[in-house]
Amino acid sequence: KMSRSKGENIRVVVRCRPQTRKESASKIPICASVNEASRAITIQSKASSKTFTFDNTHSPTSSQFDVFKRTALPIVNQVLEGYNCTIFAYGQTGTGKTYTMEGDRDTEDTTNMTLREKLSSKKNSGIISRSINRIFESLQQTSDEYSVKVSHMELYNEELIDLLDSTAELKIFEDHSNPRQKVTV
């Protein structure tokens, strides 16, 4: 059972993707079952099963909107309250990180759409576009002055890549000058 003490701000959320057509056709057995109500995932093998509890879980039938609403929206709301927040997708290749974060990469023609229309046009939009849309919708409703800074990075094979500026060389280092911020990019 996970406890939340004051100041503990890390949440672990697991989304189990559905089987691909190839996996289904090959009759590969499903080894994980998700209980969203108890936030648990059970991994089953021939010999035994183990259950793990997380802050939140999403079954293979969870929609992109459900994942956003239950996982990212509370974080986006904290951003709107002035907190620095991070959503970090981690997992093996092929586990659904890109789909969860970016959504469908279909060929819909968005040439004549505004940015807002592009971000909200797809039913299967991912966490990134839904979060950006929510932030700017909220900021447009205020007369306050605001500043938005965004980073979109990928860590792959121990290499950090800036997805907004492919020419940038990013380094991760420990920052001993700031006791509140131990690691800096």
C-alpha positions in Angstrom: 0.0 0.0 0.0 1.4 3.4 -1.0 1.4 6.2 1.4 1.6 9.9 0.7 3.6 12.0 3.1 3.7 15.8 2.9 6.1 16.9 0.2 6.1 13.5 -1.7 5.1 14.4 -5.2 6.0 11.4 -7.3 3.2 9.2 -8.7 3.6 5.9 -10.5 0.9 5.2 -13.1 0.8 2.1 -15.3 -1.1 1.7 -18.6 -1.3 -1.8 -20.1 -1.8 -1.6 -23.8 -4.0 -4.1 -25.7 -2.4 -6.8 -27.7 -1.4 -6.0 -31.3 -3.0 -7.9 -34.1 0.2 -9.9 -34.6 0.2 -10.9 -30.9 -3.5 -11.9 -31.1 -3.0 -13.9 -34.3 0.0 -15.6 -32.7 -2.1 -16.5 -29.7 0.4 -15.0 -27.3 -1.2 -15.3 -23.8 -2.1 -12.2 -21.9 0.0 -12.2 -18.7 -1.2 -9.0 -17.0 -4.6 -8.2 -15.6 -5.6 -4.7 -14.5 -7.9 -3.9 -11.6 -8.4 -0.1 -12.0 -10.6 0.1 -8.8 -7.9 -1.2 -6.6 -5.1 0.3 -8.7 -3.4 -3.1 -9.0 -1.9 -5.1 -11.8 -1.5 -8.9 -11.5 1.3 -10.6 -13.5 0.5 -14.2 -14.1 2.9 -17.0 -15.1 2.5 -20.8 -15.3 4.1 -21.1 -11.9 2.7 -18.2 -9.9 1.2 -14.7 -9.9 2.3 -11.4 -8.3 0.1 -8.4 -7.7 1.6 -4.8 -7.7 -0.3 -1.7 -6.5 0.3 1.7 -8.1 -1.0 5.2 -7.7 -3.2 4.7 -10.8 -3.6 2.0 -13.4 -5.2 1.9 -16.8 -6.5 -1.2 -18.5 -6.1 -2.0 -22.2 -9.6 -0.7 -22.8 -8.9 2.8 -21.2 -9.4 5.6 -23.7 -6.9 8.4 -24.3 -9.3 10.8 -22.7 -9.6 8.5 -19.5 -5.8 8.4 -19.3 -5.6 12.2 -19.6 -8.4 12.9 -17.2 -7.2 10.5 -14.4 -3.5 10.9 -14.8 -2.4 14.1 -16.6 -5.3 16.6 -15.8 -4.4 16.8 -12.0 -0.8 17.5 -13.0 -1.9 20.1 -15.5 -4.0 21.8 -12.9 -1.0 22.0 -10.6 0.9 23.7 -13.5 -1.9 26.2 -13.7 -1.4 26.9 -10.0 2.2 27.8 -10.6 4.0 24.5 -9.9 6.7 23.0 -12.0 5.6 19.5 -13.1 6.8 16.6 -15.2 5.1 13.7 -16.9 7.7 11.0 -17.6 6.8 8.0 -19.8 9.0 5.0 -19.3 9.0 1.5 -20.6 10.3 -1.0 -23.1 10.1 -0.4 -26.9 6.6 -1.2 -28.1 4.8 -0.7 -24.8 2.7 2.3 -25.9 4.6 5.3 -24.6 4.4 7.3 -27.8 0.7 6.5 -28.3 -0.1 7.5 -24.8 1.9 10.7 -25.0 1.3 11.8 -28.6 -1.8 9.8 -29.7 -2.5 8.5 -33.2 0.0 9.5 -35.9 -2.6 9.4 -38.7 -2.4 11.3 -41.9 -5.4 13.6 -41.2 -4.9 16.8 -43.2 -4.6 19.7 -40.6 -3.1 22.3 -43.0 -6.0 24.8 -42.7 -6.6 24.2 -39.0 -5.6 26.6 -36.1 -3.3 25.3 -33.5 -6.2 24.8 -31.1 -8.1 22.8 -33.7 -5.1 20.6 -34.4 -4.6 19.9 -30.7 -8.1 18.9 -30.1 -9.2 17.5 -33.4 -8.4 13.8 -32.8 -10.4 11.5 -30.6 -7.2 9.7 -29.8 -5.0 12.7 -29.0 -2.4 12.0 -26.4 -1.4 13.5 -23.1 0.8 16.2 -24.7 -1.7 17.8 -27.0 -4.5 17.5 -24.4 -2.3 19.1 -21.8 -1.2 22.0 -24.0 -4.8 22.6 -25.1 -6.0 22.6 -21.4 -3.2 25.0 -20.3 -3.9 27.6 -23.1 -7.7 27.3 -22.7 -7.3 28.1 -19.0 -4.8 31.0 -19.6 -7.1 32.6 -22.2 -9.8 32.9 -19.5 -7.6 35.1 -17.3 -6.5 38.7 -17.6 -3.3 37.9 -15.8 0.0 38.1 -17.5 1.7 34.7 -17.8 4.7 33.0 -19.2 4.8 29.4 -20.4 8.0 27.4 -20.7 7.9 23.9 -22.2 10.5 21.1 -22.6 9.9 18.1 -24.7 12.8 15.6 -24.3 13.5 12.0 -25.0 16.0 9.9 -23.1 17.0 7.0 -25.2 20.0 4.7 -24.8 21.4 7.2 -22.2 21.2 10.0 -24.7 19.0 13.1 -24.0 17.3 14.5 -27.1 15.5 17.9 -27.2 12.5 17.1 -29.4 11.8 20.8 -29.9 15.3 21.7 -31.1 17.2 18.8 -32.8 20.4 20.9 -32.9 20.6 21.3 -29.1 23.1 19.2 -27.1 21.5 18.5 -23.7 23.5 17.2 -20.7 22.2 16.0 -17.4 24.3 17.1 -14.4 24.0 17.5 -10.6 23.6 21.1 -9.5 25.2 21.5 -6.1 24.6 25.3 -6.1 20.8 24.9 -5.7 19.8 22.7 -2.7 16.2 22.5 -4.0 17.2 21.5 -7.5 19.6 18.6 -7.4 19.6 17.6 -11.1 19.6 20.0 -14.0 19.3 19.6 -17.8 
